[in-house]
């Protein structure tokens, strides 16, 4: 029989029932309460702006982040690309942290769709005000203009790092001082809020636009929300159409997002505790763990990633590499404390390689 998570749902699908899946927080499935919300959602045609559940989600998202309006889109990548297209011109330079999501995990769309160049700053996704001042260019005919600064919070490839709030304010203030637009890739902004004690509204406050994912730690099956001023979102709606992201009776998806915002934000703290528990256990087993997790990601190193993955797969645990040096384990609502202990037991059998 498939196991039940602490939320009471049957975990996994037919092929995944027996697995502890730590590859990402995108692999979780809707809870019974979320499925009920989906089934009972009032819907309309969102292209006409007539889906009441989508409209409610967009209003709630804007309220949670302190912005005027929101736009429901199929993915975080689309949300980021809309923001880039609206705040740059072809040939511009966009500043972003090293190993950022837009550069590494969005299939080159910033170059292909917006025609911009990305310049990376700092290490582990974080950078300082001086990095901004040194990198930005303007007023020279021979060099491309720097027009946008993007910040990813939490930072995925940086191991789920949450920006220290004082550093975030210093960087955004410097960007403003030299005339840059600001976009927040807040795919996991609520993880950052839990980790830092600053609300999503406080984190998003310095930015012209921001986005967050409903389908990552929040456990919805699909979607992200892009937020900003009413004028920005009206333009974003047209960009969504151009990129093929306009949907019809999308309330059945938006209902899952509303349920997630109502029920799955505070529980992110459980994921953070489980990540710390996993990191501590791996360290005791002799694995080279990168620091103490700030949120729901554990980065550690093995000599032979492929062999380690294969052996863990045999023991019904799934963990993926994030790059050529590190493995990444991500906790989420379908992973219990018992699952963490089972993972550690199975890792002990495999060994640190």
N, C-alpha and C positions, 0 to 999 in steps of 0.2 A: 504493500500500500504506500502511496506517496505520503511524505511527512507534511505536517502542518506547521506553519510559521507561528510566532507569537501573536500575529494579527488574525490567526484563525483560518487562513486561506490555504488551499492546496498549493504547494510550491512547485514551480516548474511546469513544463509541458510534458507531453508523452515521452520525449527523448531525454528530458532533463530532470525527471522526477527524483532520481537518486543522487543528484549532484549537489555539492556545495559550490556555488558559482560566485567567484570573487573577481571575475574579469572586469566588471564594471557595475556601477549602480544603475545602468540602463537595462539590466537583465531581469529586474523584478517584474512581477505580474500584478494586475489589479486585485485589490482586496475585495471581499464580498460587498462591503459598503460602497466601494467605488463602482463595482459592477452594477449595483442597484441604482446609483446615481446616473450612470450612463443609460441604463434601460428606461429610466423615468424622465429623462431630460426633455423639456420643451424645446422644439427646434423650429427654424425657419431658414430662409435662404440668406446666408451670410454675405454673398456677393451684393445683395440688395441692402445689406445692413440690417436684416430682419430676423436674425437668429437671437432670441432673447438670452440664451445661455452663453453664447459667445460674447454678446454685449456685456453681460454681467461679469464674465471672467476678465474682460479687458478693463472694466471699471475697477474691479477688485485689485488687479495687478497694478494699475496706475496708483491706486490708493496706497497699496503696500509699499510702493517705491517712491511715493511723494511726487509723482509726475502727473501731468494733465490728462494724458490719454494712453491707451495701449492698443496693440494689434496682435491678435493670435495668428501665429504662423506655424507651419508644419515642423520646423526644426530650428535649433540654435544657429546652425550654419547659415540658414536663410536670413535669420534675424540679423546676424553680424554683417552679412553681405549687403543687406538693405541699408544698414547704417553706414557702411563704408561708401556705397554708391551715392548716398545723399549728402555726404559731408566731404567729398573729395572730387577731384577732376582727374581724368586720365593723365598719367605721368607724375602725379603727386607722390610724395613719400608719406607713409604712415609709420609712426613710431609705436613699438610694442615690445613687451618683455621677451626675453630669450625663450625659445621653444614654445611660443604661443600657439594657441589652438588655430587661429586664422591662418597662420603660415603652415603649420604642420598637418592639420587634420581636416582641412576644408577643400582638398583637391585642387589647390591653386586658384580658387575662385576669385580671390582678391585681384590677381593679375588678369584672369580671363574675363571677369565680369565688370570690374571697376577700372582696370588698367593702371593699378597703382603698384608701387614698390613698397615692400615692408623692410624697415630697418629695425633690427632687434637691439635691445638694451639690457644691461645688467646680467645677472646670473639667477638661475632658478625662478625666472619669471618676475622677480622684483628688481626695481631700479630706483634711482634717486633723482631729486630735482636737478642736480648738476648734470646727470646723464641727459636729461631733456634739453637743458641749456646748450650743452656741447653738440648735440646731434642735430638740432633743428636748423634748417636753412631757409632763407627767404631773401627776396630783393636782389638776387643775382641771376642774370639772364642765362648763365651757363650751367646752373645746377637746378635740379627739380625742387619745387616748393614743398616744404613740410606743412601739412594742413591738419592732420588728425593724430591724436594720441589715443591708443587703445590700452586698456588695463583689464587683465583677466583675474577675477577674484571670486572664488579661490582659483589658484593656478594649477591646472591639471598636470602638466609634465613636471612641474615643480614639486609634486607630491602632495597636492591638496593644500598648499600653503595659503593662508589667509593674510592679506595685506595688513600690517600694523596701521591703525587708523591715522596716527600722526604722520606716518610716511605717505599714506594715500593722499592726505590733505596737502602735504608739502609738494608732492609731484603734480597734483592737479592745479594747484595755485601757480606753479611755475609754468605749466602748459598754458594756462589762461593769460599769464603775463606776456607771453610771446605770441598770443593770438591763435593758439591751436584749438580746434574743436576736440571734444572728449567723448569717447564711447566706452561704456563698461560692458565687457563680456562677463556678465554675472551669472553664467550657467548654473553655478552653485552658490549664489549670493546668500542663500539662507544658511548654508553651511558656514560661510564667512561670518554671518551675523551671530550664529550660535557660538562660534569659536572666539570672537572678539568682544562680544557683549554690546556691539553697536547694531542698531536695527538696519534692516534692508533699506529703509528710507534714508538713514544717515549715510550709509555706504554709497547709495546712488546719488545723493544730493549734488555733488560737484559736477555731474556729467550731463551733457546735452541729451544723450540717449543711453539706454541700458537694456539689457536683455537677460532673462533667466529661463532655465529649462524646467519644464514640468515633468519630463521623462527621465530625469536622472535621480537624485536622491529622493525626490518627492513621489516617485512611484507611479506617475501617470503613464499611459501607453504611448502617447504621442504629444509633441508640441512644445513650443516656447512662446513667450510673450515679449514683444519689443515695446518699450515705453519711451515717452518723450513729450514735447509740447503738442498741442492739438494740431498745429500747422505741420509739424514734422510727421506726425502719424498719418495725417491726410495724404501727404506725399508718399509715405511708406506704403500706404494701401495701394497706390498706383504701382509702386515698385514690386509689391507682392504679386500683383496681377501679371506684370511683365515676366517675373521669374517662375510663373506657373504655380504660385502658392495660394491662389484664391480657391476657397472651398464653399460648398453649398450648405447642407444641413450639418454643419460642423459642431453643433451643440452636443452631440453624443460624445465628441472628443473633449470639448471645453468643459463638460460636466465632470470629467475625470480630473481636470486641472483644478476646478473649484473645490472638489472634494479633497484633493491633495493639499491645497492651501489651507483648508479648514482643519485637516486631521493629521497631516504628515510633516509639518514643519518642526514643531517642538520635539518630536521623537528623533530628529536628526542627532540629538545629543547621544542617543543610544548607539548610533553608528560610530560616533566619535569614540565612545568608550570601548566599543568592540575593536576598533582599529588599534587603540592603545594596547588592549589586551593581546591582540595578535602580534603586534610589534614586540612587546615584552617577551612573549612566549618564543617567538622566532629567535630573538637574541639569546635567550637561555639555551636554545638548541644549537647555537653556534653559527647561525646565519648572520651575515653582514647587513644589518638594518640601518637605513639612513635616518638617524635622529629619532625623535619622538613625534608621532603623527599629530598634526594640529586639527585635522578634520577626519575624513573617512577613508584616507588612503595610506597604505603602507608600502614603502619602497625598500626593496632589499636586493642583494646581489648573489648570484650563483655563478660558478665557473662555466657550467654547461646548461644554458637556458633550455635548449631543446630537450635534452635528456631529463631535466627536472620536470618540464611540462608533461612529457610522456609518462613518466612514472607517477606523477600526481593524478593524471587522467585515469590511470588504471585504478587508483584509489578513490575515484569519484570526487576529485577536487579540481576546480578549474581556476588557474591563475595565469595571466598573460604578461609578456614583457612589455615595457613602456618604451624601451630603447635597447640598444645593443649591450648595455651594461646592467640594466636594472629590471627586476620584476615588479609589477604593481598589483597589489591586492586591494580591492575596494569593498568596503562593507555597505550594507543597504538593508532595507526593511524585510527582505527575505532571508536575512542571515541573523541567526540568534546567537546568544552567548554559547550555547551548546555547540552550535555549528563551528564557532571559533575554536573551541576546545577539541572538537573532532578534527578540524583542519590541522591543528598543532600536533595531534597524535599521529596523523597520517604523514605530516612533514617529518616527524621524528623517524618514521619508518623509512622514508625516502633518503633522508640525510641532506646536509647543506650543499652537496656537490662542490 
